[in-house]
Amino acid sequence: MRVLLDMILLLAIFLAPWWLVVLFGIALLFVMDRFYEFIIAGFFIDVLYGNKIVSIYHFDLFFFIVAVVLYMFFSRLKVSIRANV
C-alpha cells in the first residue's frame, strides 16, 4: 500500500499543481507512520520546478524546507492527538 501511495505522490509531482501535491502529502502524513517521502517530494518539487522568486540568501529549496517543517509539525500533532484520544 505504501509503495502505491508513493507512486501516486511521485506521479502527482509531475501532473498535479503544487498545492494539490502538498494537500495530498499532508493527508498521507496523517495516514502513514514516518512518511519521510513527503520530505523527498518537497526536494523533488524544488529541483524540478524551483523558482528564483522565493530566494532567501540564495537558498532556493523553499518546498523542501516547508516539507520538513510540516513533517515535524504534523508528527507532533499526530502524537498529541493519539495521546488525548
Residue, then its C-alpha position, 0 to 999 in steps of 0.5 A: m500500500r505504501v509503495l502505491l501511495d508513493m507512486i501516486l505522490l511521485l506521479a502527482i509531482f509531475l501532473a498535479p499543481w503544487w498545492l494539490v501535491v502538498l494537500f495530498g502529502i499532508a493527508l498521507l502524513f496523517v495516514m502513514d507512520r514516518f512518511y519521510e517521502f513527503i520530505i523527498a517530494g518537497f526536494f523533488i518539487d524544488v529541483l524540478y520546478g524551483n523558482k528564483i522568486v522565493s530566494i532567501y540568501h540564495f537558498d532556493l529549496f523553499f518546498f523542501i524546507v516547508a516539507v520538513v517543517l510540516y513533517m515535524f509539525f504534523s508528527r507532533l500533532k499526530v502524537s498529541i492527538r493519539a495521546n488525548v484520544 
